[in-house]
Amino acid sequence: MRIVIDILLAVGFVFALAGVKGVLQMPDAFCRMQASTCITTLGTLGVILGGALYAFFVMGSVSTGVKVLFIGLLIITINPIGSHAIAKGAYKNGVRPDKEMEIDDYGRDFNE
């Protein structure tokens, strides 16, 4: 079981590392926001699952495992919603992507 936990933690680390690399290399604010959302959503998913398995099987604490899973559920649910709200607010305040978009849903929302 410990090997599975370590693999899940490593998967979370790899996603977080890839997300950091994406934040540093993306050309504009919207691309960087997408990469940072992937860091916290996918990066923490492996860590949350590894932590929950550790709590359930190594520590023997069901209550701690349920709390860890609940925190993971909140992260997976709330993080994309918050990122979308930030992106929409940035667009409304005049931040635009570097390249012209083929489909501009935000522009349609703001009658542009």
N, CA, C and O atoms as a printed pandas DataFrame, in Angstrom:
     atom_number atom_name residue_name chain_id  residue_number  x_coord  y_coord  z_coord
0              1         N          MET        A               1    0.826   -1.189    0.000
1              2        CA          MET        A               1    0.000    0.000    0.000
2              3         C          MET        A               1    0.874    1.259    0.000
3              4         O          MET        A               1    0.520    2.273   -0.601
4              5         N          ARG        A               2    2.004    1.178    0.674
5              6        CA          ARG        A               2    2.887    2.341    0.753
6              7         C          ARG        A               2    3.426    2.741   -0.623
7              8         O          ARG        A               2    3.657    3.924   -0.873
8              9         N          ILE        A               3    3.625    1.778   -1.505
9             10        CA          ILE        A               3    4.112    2.069   -2.857
10            11         C          ILE        A               3    3.053    2.849   -3.639
11            12         O          ILE        A               3    3.382    3.799   -4.349
12            13         N          VAL        A               4    1.792    2.456   -3.513
13            14        CA          VAL        A               4    0.698    3.159   -4.192
14            15         C          VAL        A               4    0.601    4.600   -3.687
15            16         O          VAL        A               4    0.408    5.525   -4.477
16            17         N          ILE        A               5    0.732    4.788   -2.384
17            18        CA          ILE        A               5    0.685    6.133   -1.800
18            19         C          ILE        A               5    1.829    6.980   -2.342
19            20         O          ILE        A               5    1.625    8.135   -2.718
20            21         N          ASP        A               6    3.020    6.416   -2.383
21            22        CA          ASP        A               6    4.168    7.166   -2.899
22            23         C          ASP        A               6    4.008    7.501   -4.385
23            24         O          ASP        A               6    4.407    8.581   -4.819
24            25         N          ILE        A               7    3.436    6.598   -5.157
25            26        CA          ILE        A               7    3.198    6.861   -6.577
26            27         C          ILE        A               7    2.195    7.995   -6.748
27            28         O          ILE        A               7    2.390    8.870   -7.592
28            29         N          LEU        A               8    1.125    7.991   -5.959
29            30        CA          LEU        A               8    0.137    9.076   -6.042
30            31         C          LEU        A               8    0.753   10.421   -5.661
31            32         O          LEU        A               8    0.469   11.437   -6.297
32            33         N          LEU        A               9    1.589   10.431   -4.633
33            34        CA          LEU        A               9    2.264   11.671   -4.256
34            35         C          LEU        A               9    3.205   12.143   -5.366
35            36         O          LEU        A               9    3.304   13.341   -5.631
36            37         N          ALA        A              10    3.892   11.203   -6.011
37            38        CA          ALA        A              10    4.788   11.558   -7.118
38            39         C          ALA        A              10    3.999   12.085   -8.316
39            40         O          ALA        A              10    4.445   13.020   -8.981
40            41         N          VAL        A              11    2.840   11.503   -8.598
41            42        CA          VAL        A              11    1.999   11.993   -9.696
42            43         C          VAL        A              11    1.548   13.430   -9.411
43            44         O          VAL        A              11    1.573   14.280  -10.300
44            45         N          GLY        A              12    1.140   13.692   -8.179
45            46        CA          GLY        A              12    0.769   15.059   -7.805
46            47         C          GLY        A              12    1.930   16.022   -7.969
47            48         O          GLY        A              12    1.745   17.151   -8.423
48            49         N          PHE        A              13    3.121   15.582   -7.603
49            50        CA          PHE        A              13    4.315   16.419   -7.743
50            51         C          PHE        A              13    4.611   16.708   -9.212
51            52         O          PHE        A              13    4.952   17.836   -9.568
52            53         N          VAL        A              14    4.482   15.689  -10.068
53            54        CA          VAL        A              14    4.765   15.876  -11.495
54            55         C          VAL        A              14    3.776   16.869  -12.116
55            56         O          VAL        A              14    4.179   17.735  -12.892
56            57         N          PHE        A              15    2.499   16.751  -11.786
57            58        CA          PHE        A              15    1.521   17.710  -12.306
58            59         C          PHE        A              15    1.811   19.119  -11.795
59            60         O          PHE        A              15    1.702   20.082  -12.554
60            61         N          ALA        A              16    2.172   19.251  -10.545
61            62        CA          ALA        A              16    2.505   20.565  -10.004
62            63         C          ALA        A              16    3.740   21.143  -10.676
63            64         O          ALA        A              16    3.783   22.336  -10.979
64            65         N          LEU        A              17    4.729   20.319  -10.907
65            66        CA          LEU        A              17    5.945   20.781  -11.584
66            67         C          LEU        A              17    5.651   21.207  -13.018
67            68         O          LEU        A              17    6.159   22.230  -13.476
68            69         N          ALA        A              18    4.838   20.435  -13.727
69            70        CA          ALA        A              18    4.456   20.796  -15.094
70            71         C          ALA        A              18    3.651   22.087  -15.111
71            72         O          ALA        A              18    3.801   22.900  -16.023
72            73         N          GLY        A              19    2.796   22.282  -14.109
73            74        CA          GLY        A              19    2.020   23.516  -14.027
74            75         C          GLY        A              19    2.894   24.726  -13.776
75            76         O          GLY        A              19    2.656   25.787  -14.353
76            77         N          VAL        A              20    3.903   24.590  -12.925
77            78        CA          VAL        A              20    4.830   25.699  -12.665
78            79         C          VAL        A              20    5.592   26.041  -13.937
79            80         O          VAL        A              20    5.782   27.215  -14.255
80            81         N          LYS        A              21    6.025   25.024  -14.658
81            82        CA          LYS        A              21    6.716   25.255  -15.929
82            83         C          LYS        A              21    5.787   25.974  -16.905
83            84         O          LYS        A              21    6.217   26.863  -17.639
84            85         N          GLY        A              22    4.520   25.587  -16.909
85            86        CA          GLY        A              22    3.546   26.241  -17.780
86            87         C          GLY        A              22    3.314   27.695  -17.413
87            88         O          GLY        A              22    3.195   28.546  -18.294
88            89         N          VAL        A              23    3.247   27.987  -16.133
89            90        CA          VAL        A              23    3.060   29.372  -15.694
90            91         C          VAL        A              23    4.236   30.229  -16.143
91            92         O          VAL        A              23    4.047   31.376  -16.547
92            93         N          LEU        A              24    5.435   29.690  -16.077
93            94        CA          LEU        A              24    6.614   30.459  -16.451
94            95         C          LEU        A              24    6.744   30.654  -17.964
95            96         O          LEU        A              24    7.350   31.631  -18.403
96            97         N          GLN        A              25    6.189   29.745  -18.766
97            98        CA          GLN        A              25    6.400   29.808  -20.209
98            99         C          GLN        A              25    5.202   30.293  -21.017
99           100         O          GLN        A              25    5.346   30.572  -22.207
100          101         N          MET        A              26    4.044   30.401  -20.417
101          102        CA          MET        A              26    2.869   30.807  -21.182
102          103         C          MET        A              26    2.944   32.280  -21.579
103          104         O          MET        A              26    3.511   33.093  -20.849
104          105         N          PRO        A              27    2.366   32.626  -22.744
105          106        CA          PRO        A              27    2.547   33.973  -23.276
106          107         C          PRO        A              27    1.687   35.063  -22.645
107          108         O          PRO        A              27    2.128   36.209  -22.559
108          109         N          ASP        A              28    0.483   34.744  -22.205
109          110        CA          ASP        A              28   -0.376   35.817  -21.695
110          111         C          ASP        A              28   -1.066   35.394  -20.399
111          112         O          ASP        A              28   -0.913   34.268  -19.927
112          113         N          ALA        A              29   -1.820   36.321  -19.848
113          114        CA          ALA        A              29   -2.427   36.121  -18.526
114          115         C          ALA        A              29   -3.425   34.964  -18.518
115          116         O          ALA        A              29   -3.489   34.211  -17.546
116          117         N          PHE        A              30   -4.193   34.817  -19.581
117          118        CA          PHE        A              30   -5.204   33.764  -19.604
118          119         C          PHE        A              30   -4.565   32.374  -19.664
119          120         O          PHE        A              30   -5.036   31.446  -19.007
120          121         N          CYS        A              31   -3.519   32.233  -20.434
121          122        CA          CYS        A              31   -2.809   30.952  -20.488
122          123         C          CYS        A              31   -2.150   30.639  -19.146
123          124         O          CYS        A              31   -2.155   29.491  -18.701
124          125         N          ARG        A              32   -1.588   31.655  -18.508
125          126        CA          ARG        A              32   -0.965   31.436  -17.197
126          127         C          ARG        A              32   -2.018   31.065  -16.148
127          128         O          ARG        A              32   -1.748   30.252  -15.264
128          129         N          MET        A              33   -3.213   31.655  -16.239
129          130        CA          MET        A              33   -4.279   31.289  -15.305
130          131         C          MET        A              33   -4.697   29.838  -15.492
131          132         O          MET        A              33   -4.973   29.137  -14.518
132          133         N          GLN        A              34   -4.745   29.386  -16.745
133          134        CA          GLN        A              34   -5.114   28.000  -17.011
134          135         C          GLN        A              34   -4.071   27.063  -16.432
135          136         O          GLN        A              34   -4.418   26.043  -15.838
136          137         N          ALA        A              35   -2.806   27.392  -16.597
137          138        CA          ALA        A              35   -1.737   26.547  -16.059
138          139         C          ALA        A              35   -1.767   26.530  -14.532
139          140         O          ALA        A              35   -1.564   25.482  -13.920
140          141         N          SER        A              36   -2.017   27.680  -13.918
141          142        CA          SER        A              36   -2.051   27.718  -12.454
142          143         C          SER        A              36   -3.259   26.959  -11.908
143          144         O          SER        A              36   -3.188   26.392  -10.817
144          145         N          THR        A              37   -4.357   26.942  -12.646
145          146        CA          THR        A              37   -5.514   26.147  -12.231
146          147         C          THR        A              37   -5.192   24.661  -12.294
147          148         O          THR        A              37   -5.611   23.892  -11.429
148          149         N          CYS        A              38   -4.448   24.259  -13.316
149          150        CA          CYS        A              38   -4.038   22.850  -13.417
150          151         C          CYS        A              38   -3.135   22.454  -12.262
151          152         O          CYS        A              38   -3.207   21.325  -11.776
152          153         N          ILE        A              39   -2.280   23.380  -11.816
153          154        CA          ILE        A              39   -1.399   23.079  -10.689
154          155         C          ILE        A              39   -2.235   22.689   -9.469
155          156         O          ILE        A              39   -2.024   21.635   -8.869
156          157         N          THR        A              40   -3.164   23.535   -9.122
157          158        CA          THR        A              40   -3.901   23.272   -7.888
158          159         C          THR        A              40   -4.959   22.195   -8.043
159          160         O          THR        A              40   -5.279   21.509   -7.072
160          161         N          THR        A              41   -5.509   22.027   -9.236
161          162        CA          THR        A              41   -6.537   20.998   -9.398
162          163         C          THR        A              41   -5.911   19.618   -9.584
163          164         O          THR        A              41   -6.166   18.713   -8.790
164          165         N          LEU        A              42   -5.104   19.450  -10.610
165          166        CA          LEU        A              42   -4.530   18.136  -10.883
166          167         C          LEU        A              42   -3.364   17.812   -9.954
167          168         O          LEU        A              42   -3.174   16.658   -9.569
168          169         N          GLY        A              43   -2.582   18.834   -9.596
169          170        CA          GLY        A              43   -1.448   18.599   -8.709
170          171         C          GLY        A              43   -1.870   18.137   -7.331
171          172         O          GLY        A              43   -1.256   17.243   -6.749
172          173         N          THR        A              44   -2.913   18.747   -6.817
173          174        CA          THR        A              44   -3.354   18.328   -5.487
174          175         C          THR        A              44   -4.178   17.045   -5.512
175          176         O          THR        A              44   -4.365   16.411   -4.473
176          177         N          LEU        A              45   -4.671   16.656   -6.682
177          178        CA          LEU        A              45   -5.483   15.437   -6.755
178          179         C          LEU        A              45   -4.684   14.208   -6.335
179          180         O          LEU        A              45   -5.162   13.392   -5.548
180          181         N          GLY        A              46   -3.473   14.079   -6.858
181          182        CA          GLY        A              46   -2.634   12.944   -6.459
182          183         C          GLY        A              46   -2.245   13.005   -4.998
183          184         O          GLY        A              46   -2.217   11.987   -4.306
184          185         N          VAL        A              47   -1.945   14.213   -4.532
185          186        CA          VAL        A              47   -1.564   14.377   -3.127
186          187         C          VAL        A              47   -2.745   14.076   -2.207
187          188         O          VAL        A              47   -2.581   13.444   -1.163
188          189         N          ILE        A              48   -3.926   14.527   -2.597
189          190        CA          ILE        A              48   -5.129   14.269   -1.786
190          191         C          ILE        A              48   -5.420   12.772   -1.717
191          192         O          ILE        A              48   -5.684   12.235   -0.641
192          193         N          LEU        A              49   -5.370   12.104   -2.858
193          194        CA          LEU        A              49   -5.637   10.657   -2.852
194          195         C          LEU        A              49   -4.570    9.904   -2.060
195          196         O          LEU        A              49   -4.888    8.985   -1.306
196          197         N          GLY        A              50   -3.310   10.290   -2.230
197          198        CA          GLY        A              50   -2.242    9.663   -1.449
198          199         C          GLY        A              50   -2.403    9.920    0.043
199          200         O          GLY        A              50   -2.204    9.023    0.862
200          201         N          GLY        A              51   -2.766   11.149    0.390
201          202        CA          GLY        A              51   -2.971   11.481    1.802
202          203         C          GLY        A              51   -4.153   10.747    2.408
203          204         O          GLY        A              51   -4.104   10.316    3.560
204          205         N          ALA        A              52   -5.229   10.606    1.617
205          206        CA          ALA        A              52   -6.394    9.876    2.117
206          207         C          ALA        A              52   -6.067    8.399    2.319
207          208         O          ALA        A              52   -6.451    7.812    3.331
208          209         N          LEU        A              53   -5.368    7.800    1.373
209          210        CA          LEU        A              53   -4.968    6.397    1.546
210          211         C          LEU        A              53   -4.047    6.226    2.742
211          212         O          LEU        A              53   -4.157    5.252    3.486
212          213         N          TYR        A              54   -3.140    7.177    2.922
213          214        CA          TYR        A              54   -2.247    7.129    4.079
214          215         C          TYR        A              54   -3.050    7.200    5.378
215          216         O          TYR        A              54   -2.784    6.456    6.321
216          217         N          ALA        A              55   -4.031    8.099    5.419
217          218        CA          ALA        A              55   -4.846    8.232    6.633
218          219         C          ALA        A              55   -5.665    6.974    6.888
219          220         O          ALA        A              55   -5.770    6.522    8.029
220          221         N          PHE        A              56   -6.245    6.408    5.838
221          222        CA          PHE        A              56   -7.088    5.228    6.009
222          223         C          PHE        A              56   -6.285    3.987    6.394
223          224         O          PHE        A              56   -6.641    3.287    7.342
224          225         N          PHE        A              57   -5.204    3.713    5.663
225          226        CA          PHE        A              57   -4.532    2.431    5.812
226          227         C          PHE        A              57   -3.300    2.449    6.700
227          228         O          PHE        A              57   -3.032    1.461    7.383
228          229         N          VAL        A              58   -2.550    3.525    6.715
229          230        CA          VAL        A              58   -1.336    3.560    7.530
230          231         C          VAL        A              58   -1.659    4.076    8.929
231          232         O          VAL        A              58   -1.274    3.470    9.928
232          233         N          MET        A              59   -2.369    5.199    8.990
233          234        CA          MET        A              59   -2.714    5.766   10.296
234          235         C          MET        A              59   -3.899    5.055   10.936
235          236         O          MET        A              59   -3.998    4.989   12.161
236          237         N          GLY        A              60   -4.799    4.523   10.110
237          238        CA          GLY        A              60   -6.001    3.876   10.627
238          239         C          GLY        A              60   -7.052    4.871   11.081
239          240         O          GLY        A              60   -7.913    4.529   11.892
240          241         N          SER        A              61   -7.000    6.089   10.576
241          242        CA          SER        A              61   -7.923    7.145   10.986
242          243         C          SER        A              61   -8.907    7.433    9.863
243          244         O          SER        A              61   -8.565    8.088    8.878
244          245         N          VAL        A              62  -10.121    6.945   10.017
245          246        CA          VAL        A              62  -11.158    7.163    9.010
246          247         C          VAL        A              62  -11.571    8.627    8.976
247          248         O          VAL        A              62  -11.790    9.180    7.899
248          249         N          SER        A              63  -11.679    9.261   10.135
249          250        CA          SER        A              63  -12.126   10.662   10.170
250          251         C          SER        A              63  -11.132   11.582    9.450
251          252         O          SER        A              63  -11.547   12.498    8.741
252          253         N          THR        A              64   -9.840   11.351    9.624
253          254        CA          THR        A              64   -8.838   12.160    8.937
254          255         C          THR        A              64   -8.902   11.918    7.432
255          256         O          THR        A              64   -8.791   12.865    6.655
256          257         N          GLY        A              65   -9.077   10.684    7.013
257          258        CA          GLY        A              65   -9.190   10.373    5.590
258          259         C          GLY        A              65  -10.394   11.027    4.941
259          260         O          GLY        A              65  -10.313   11.517    3.814
260          261         N          VAL        A              66  -11.516   11.035    5.655
261          262        CA          VAL        A              66  -12.726   11.678    5.122
262          263         C          VAL        A              66  -12.517   13.183    5.016
263          264         O          VAL        A              66  -12.956   13.799    4.044
264          265         N          LYS        A              67  -11.855   13.781    5.997
265          266        CA          LYS        A              67  -11.572   15.220    5.938
266          267         C          LYS        A              67  -10.672   15.558    4.766
267          268         O          LYS        A              67  -10.898   16.553    4.077
268          269         N          VAL        A              68   -9.655   14.742    4.530
269          270        CA          VAL        A              68   -8.750   14.972    3.406
270          271         C          VAL        A              68   -9.513   14.852    2.083
271          272         O          VAL        A              68   -9.312   15.671    1.186
272          273         N          LEU        A              69  -10.371   13.862    1.948
273          274        CA          LEU        A              69  -11.167   13.711    0.726
274          275         C          LEU        A              69  -12.134   14.878    0.540
275          276         O          LEU        A              69  -12.354   15.324   -0.586
276          277         N          PHE        A              70  -12.706   15.370    1.621
277          278        CA          PHE        A              70  -13.612   16.518    1.534
278          279         C          PHE        A              70  -12.869   17.769    1.077
279          280         O          PHE        A              70  -13.380   18.534    0.258
280          281         N          ILE        A              71  -11.677   17.975    1.599
281          282        CA          ILE        A              71  -10.856   19.115    1.164
282          283         C          ILE        A              71  -10.535   18.974   -0.324
283          284         O          ILE        A              71  -10.595   19.957   -1.063
284          285         N          GLY        A              72  -10.199   17.772   -0.768
285          286        CA          GLY        A              72   -9.932   17.538   -2.187
286          287         C          GLY        A              72  -11.147   17.821   -3.050
287          288         O          GLY        A              72  -11.018   18.404   -4.127
288          289         N          LEU        A              73  -12.325   17.417   -2.593
289          290        CA          LEU        A              73  -13.560   17.692   -3.329
290          291         C          LEU        A              73  -13.790   19.197   -3.451
291          292         O          LEU        A              73  -14.185   19.683   -4.511
292          293         N          LEU        A              74  -13.544   19.926   -2.377
293          294        CA          LEU        A              74  -13.699   21.379   -2.431
294          295         C          LEU        A              74  -12.709   22.009   -3.410
295          296         O          LEU        A              74  -13.079   22.905   -4.170
296          297         N          ILE        A              75  -11.471   21.557   -3.400
297          298        CA          ILE        A              75  -10.464   22.099   -4.319
298          299         C          ILE        A              75  -10.863   21.830   -5.761
299          300         O          ILE        A              75  -10.794   22.729   -6.600
300          301         N          ILE        A              76  -11.274   20.620   -6.057
301          302        CA          ILE        A              76  -11.643   20.256   -7.426
302          303         C          ILE        A              76  -12.882   21.009   -7.885
303          304         O          ILE        A              76  -13.013   21.299   -9.074
304          305         N          THR        A              77  -13.782   21.330   -6.985
305          306        CA          THR        A              77  -15.007   22.027   -7.344
306          307         C          THR        A              77  -14.819   23.533   -7.429
307          308         O          THR        A              77  -15.243   24.155   -8.403
308          309         N          ILE        A              78  -14.193   24.123   -6.430
309          310        CA          ILE        A              78  -14.144   25.579   -6.307
310          311         C          ILE        A              78  -13.043   26.202   -7.150
311          312         O          ILE        A              78  -13.229   27.308   -7.659
312          313         N          ASN        A              79  -11.912   25.544   -7.319
313          314        CA          ASN        A              79  -10.787   26.150   -8.029
314          315         C          ASN        A              79  -11.107   26.523   -9.476
315          316         O          ASN        A              79  -10.799   27.648   -9.868
316          317         N          PRO        A              80  -11.701   25.659  -10.291
317          318        CA          PRO        A              80  -12.031   26.081  -11.662
318          319         C          PRO        A              80  -13.055   27.215  -11.705
319          320         O          PRO        A              80  -12.994   28.068  -12.591
320          321         N          ILE        A              81  -13.976   27.231  -10.775
321          322        CA          ILE        A              81  -14.972   28.305  -10.729
322          323         C          ILE        A              81  -14.297   29.633  -10.414
323          324         O          ILE        A              81  -14.593   30.646  -11.047
324          325         N          GLY        A              82  -13.402   29.635   -9.450
325          326        CA          GLY        A              82  -12.670   30.854   -9.103
326          327         C          GLY        A              82  -11.786   31.333  -10.236
327          328         O          GLY        A              82  -11.696   32.534  -10.486
328          329         N          SER        A              83  -11.139   30.419  -10.918
329          330        CA          SER        A              83  -10.281   30.780  -12.041
330          331         C          SER        A              83  -11.099   31.400  -13.171
331          332         O          SER        A              83  -10.666   32.368  -13.796
332          333         N          HIS        A              84  -12.265   30.850  -13.428
333          334        CA          HIS        A              84  -13.135   31.415  -14.459
334          335         C          HIS        A              84  -13.584   32.828  -14.079
335          336         O          HIS        A              84  -13.615   33.720  -14.927
336          337         N          ALA        A              85  -13.925   33.028  -12.825
337          338        CA          ALA        A              85  -14.349   34.356  -12.381
338          339         C          ALA        A              85  -13.214   35.374  -12.502
339          340         O          ALA        A              85  -13.445   36.518  -12.895
340          341         N          ILE        A              86  -11.994   34.964  -12.166
341          342        CA          ILE        A              86  -10.841   35.864  -12.300
342          343         C          ILE        A              86  -10.586   36.188  -13.763
343          344         O          ILE        A              86  -10.316   37.340  -14.102
344          345         N          ALA        A              87  -10.667   35.183  -14.638
345          346        CA          ALA        A              87  -10.442   35.412  -16.065
346          347         C          ALA        A              87  -11.499   36.347  -16.648
347          348         O          ALA        A              87  -11.181   37.228  -17.447
348          349         N          LYS        A              88  -12.736   36.159  -16.255
349          350        CA          LYS        A              88  -13.804   37.022  -16.757
350          351         C          LYS        A              88  -13.639   38.451  -16.253
351          352         O          LYS        A              88  -13.883   39.402  -16.995
352          353         N          GLY        A              89  -13.227   38.607  -15.004
353          354        CA          GLY        A              89  -12.967   39.941  -14.468
354          355         C          GLY        A              89  -11.798   40.617  -15.161
355          356         O          GLY        A              89  -11.833   41.820  -15.419
356          357         N          ALA        A              90  -10.763   39.845  -15.463
357          358        CA          ALA        A              90   -9.615   40.414  -16.178
358          359         C          ALA        A              90  -10.027   40.851  -17.576
359          360         O          ALA        A              90   -9.615   41.915  -18.037
360          361         N          TYR        A              91  -10.832   40.047  -18.255
361          362        CA          TYR        A              91  -11.287   40.407  -19.596
362          363         C          TYR        A              91  -12.135   41.675  -19.553
363          364         O          TYR        A              91  -12.010   42.553  -20.406
364          365         N          LYS        A              92  -12.994   41.751  -18.550
365          366        CA          LYS        A              92  -13.870   42.921  -18.417
366          367         C          LYS        A              92  -13.063   44.192  -18.164
367          368         O          LYS        A              92  -13.478   45.277  -18.572
368          369         N          ASN        A              93  -11.918   44.070  -17.496
369          370        CA          ASN        A              93  -11.078   45.232  -17.204
370          371         C          ASN        A              93  -10.055   45.523  -18.293
371          372         O          ASN        A              93   -9.153   46.335  -18.085
372          373         N          GLY        A              94  -10.175   44.881  -19.441
373          374        CA          GLY        A              94   -9.345   45.234  -20.583
374          375         C          GLY        A              94   -8.162   44.340  -20.856
375          376         O          GLY        A              94   -7.421   44.607  -21.802
376          377         N          VAL        A              95   -7.940   43.293  -20.084
377          378        CA          VAL        A              95   -6.838   42.364  -20.365
378          379         C          VAL        A              95   -7.272   41.469  -21.516
379          380         O          VAL        A              95   -8.333   40.847  -21.458
380          381         N          ARG        A              96   -6.448   41.403  -22.570
381          382        CA          ARG        A              96   -6.777   40.598  -23.741
382          383         C          ARG        A              96   -5.648   39.611  -24.021
383          384         O          ARG        A              96   -4.494   39.874  -23.683
384          385         N          PRO        A              97   -5.977   38.475  -24.639
385          386        CA          PRO        A              97   -4.930   37.522  -25.030
386          387         C          PRO        A              97   -3.999   38.138  -26.076
387          388         O          PRO        A              97   -4.381   39.058  -26.799
388          389         N          ASP        A              98   -2.771   37.616  -26.145
389          390        CA          ASP        A              98   -1.805   38.119  -27.116
390          391         C          ASP        A              98   -2.238   37.842  -28.551
391          392         O          ASP        A              98   -2.046   38.682  -29.429
392          393         N          LYS        A              99   -2.816   36.681  -28.793
393          394        CA          LYS        A              99   -3.258   36.319  -30.138
394          395         C          LYS        A              99   -4.766   36.517  -30.252
395          396         O          LYS        A              99   -5.495   36.441  -29.262
396          397         N          GLU        A             100   -5.214   36.768  -31.465
397          398        CA          GLU        A             100   -6.650   36.926  -31.723
398          399         C          GLU        A             100   -7.349   35.577  -31.530
399          400         O          GLU        A             100   -6.880   34.553  -32.026
400          401         N          MET        A             101   -8.460   35.585  -30.814
401          402        CA          MET        A             101   -9.201   34.357  -30.571
402          403         C          MET        A             101  -10.192   34.112  -31.707
403          404         O          MET        A             101  -10.787   35.053  -32.231
404          405         N          GLU        A             102  -10.365   32.849  -32.084
405          406        CA          GLU        A             102  -11.346   32.521  -33.108
406          407         C          GLU        A             102  -12.759   32.651  -32.562
407          408         O          GLU        A             102  -13.657   33.152  -33.238
408          409         N          ILE        A             103  -12.942   32.196  -31.337
409          410        CA          ILE        A             103  -14.245   32.295  -30.684
410          411         C          ILE        A             103  -14.045   33.105  -29.414
411          412         O          ILE        A             103  -13.267   32.716  -28.543
412          413         N          ASP        A             104  -14.733   34.211  -29.305
413          414        CA          ASP        A             104  -14.567   35.106  -28.174
414          415         C          ASP        A             104  -15.864   35.127  -27.359
415          416         O          ASP        A             104  -16.693   36.024  -27.513
416          417         N          ASP        A             105  -16.022   34.122  -26.489
417          418        CA          ASP        A             105  -17.235   34.042  -25.685
418          419         C          ASP        A             105  -17.338   35.182  -24.685
419          420         O          ASP        A             105  -18.437   35.662  -24.410
420          421         N          TYR        A             106  -16.213   35.623  -24.138
421          422        CA          TYR        A             106  -16.262   36.737  -23.189
422          423         C          TYR        A             106  -16.698   38.014  -23.893
423          424         O          TYR        A             106  -17.482   38.786  -23.340
424          425         N          GLY        A             107  -16.205   38.244  -25.099
425          426        CA          GLY        A             107  -16.614   39.426  -25.856
426          427         C          GLY        A             107  -18.113   39.409  -26.122
427          428         O          GLY        A             107  -18.767   40.450  -26.073
428          429         N          ARG        A             108  -18.654   38.237  -26.400
429          430        CA          ARG        A             108  -20.102   38.122  -26.591
430          431         C          ARG        A             108  -20.855   38.426  -25.298
431          432         O          ARG        A             108  -21.919   39.045  -25.322
432          433         N          ASP        A             109  -20.297   37.986  -24.174
433          434        CA          ASP        A             109  -20.941   38.238  -22.896
434          435         C          ASP        A             109  -20.991   39.729  -22.560
435          436         O          ASP        A             109  -21.931   40.194  -21.915
436          437         N          PHE        A             110  -19.970   40.477  -23.002
437          438        CA          PHE        A             110  -19.895   41.902  -22.693
438          439         C          PHE        A             110  -20.290   42.770  -23.873
439          440         O          PHE        A             110  -19.995   43.965  -23.877
440          441         N          ASN        A             111  -20.954   42.199  -24.880
441          442        CA          ASN        A             111  -21.438   42.910  -26.064
442          443         C          ASN        A             111  -20.325   43.660  -26.786
443          444         O          ASN        A             111  -20.491   44.825  -27.148
444          445         N          GLU        A             112  -19.204   43.002  -26.992
445          446        CA          GLU        A             112  -18.080   43.631  -27.713
446          447         C          GLU        A             112  -18.006   43.098  -29.120
447          448         O          GLU        A             112  -17.132   43.501  -29.887
